Amino acid sequence: MEPSELRRAVEAARATASDLGLAVDDVVVIHNSDRVALRLLPCDTLARVAPPGHLADSEFEVEVARRLTGAGAPVAELDPRVAPRVHVRDTFAISLWTYYEPIGPEIAPAAYAAAFLRHHAALRRTDLDAPHFTDRVTAALRAVNDRERSPDLPDPDRTLLSDTLTDLSAAIGSDAVADQLLHGEPHPGNLLNTRRGPLFVDLATCCRGPIEFDLAHAPEEVATHYPGADQTLIHRCRALNWAMFSAWRWRAADQMPDRSHWRAEGLHHVRTALGRCGPG
């Protein structure tokens, strides 16, 4: 969020938590992008604040968290001191979560894969209406193919992204039999190393698809510890994921920090991942 919007988001989270009886003397910005994550002190709550227009996404995330916690999934939990719901203040959608202090080094590939196995098993036990990953691809295609929404995207790169999104989505989505509920974006930034073990966060991206779609977000070594993973499919999913990432960065409305760097980096990763997909 831009500085002025971030200040409003911080104040909205502070006021919401205070009204619910939580003590808030200080606010620490943990993450700032199109949404922000804030640590509220001394109550030690994590507030997730989404901008206008994202109420439904925030409500979906809260419902996903509620159900997965009940299924024993390794996920961050909502703050038990307040009702599990989304609050709206100054047009922002605000949800309150348990804050987990990060610990130790990076999560080892074997531990990452073990967290995946537990998470995917819990997702299979969860009855939840979630979109298919191809719905997200369709949204990315709209951004790429609409010059008004991505005016700075050079034509050769526009063609690259459009073709990659179209062709790989069709190839990966052709076998719906293997689909199940997924996290959706379980990259290392969305897996916390805590005293309770690895916990997945940012649950609003929950969708349906093959488990390889999730594995493609993790470091490559992780898949070698996941029994039965299709390495060829992971390569295709990784190229598709980078194409979607790049599509978001080229939107005129994108608010990711250091966007110019990530625009170039995303396209580089698309080309590298496509080169590993092999013929066809």
HELIX and SHEET records of a PDB file:
HELIX    1   1 PRO A    3  ASP A   19  1                                  17    
HELIX    2   2 LEU A   55  GLY A   70  1                                  16    
HELIX    3   3 PRO A  109  ARG A  124  1                                  16    
HELIX    4   4 PHE A  133  ASN A  145  1                                  13    
HELIX    5   5 ASP A  155  ILE A  172  1                                  18    
HELIX    6   6 ALA A  176  ALA A  178  5                                   3    
HELIX    7   7 PRO A  188  ASN A  190  5                                   3    
HELIX    8   8 LEU A  203  THR A  205  5                                   3    
HELIX    9   9 ILE A  211  LEU A  215  1                                   5    
HELIX   10  10 GLU A  220  ALA A  223  1                                   4    
HELIX   11  11 GLN A  231  ARG A  249  1                                  19    
HELIX   12  12 ARG A  259  GLY A  275  1                                  17    
SHEET    1   A 5 VAL A  24  ASN A  32  0                                        
SHEET    2   A 5 VAL A  36  PRO A  42 -1                                        
SHEET    3   A 5 THR A  45  ALA A  50 -1                                        
SHEET    4   A 5 PHE A  92  THR A  98 -1                                        
SHEET    5   A 5 HIS A  87  ARG A  89 -1                                        
SHEET    1   B 2 GLN A 180  LEU A 182  0                                        
SHEET    2   B 2 CYS A 207  GLY A 209 -1                                        
SHEET    1   C 2 LEU A 191  THR A 194  0                                        
SHEET    2   C 2 GLY A 197  PHE A 200 -1                                        
END                                                                             
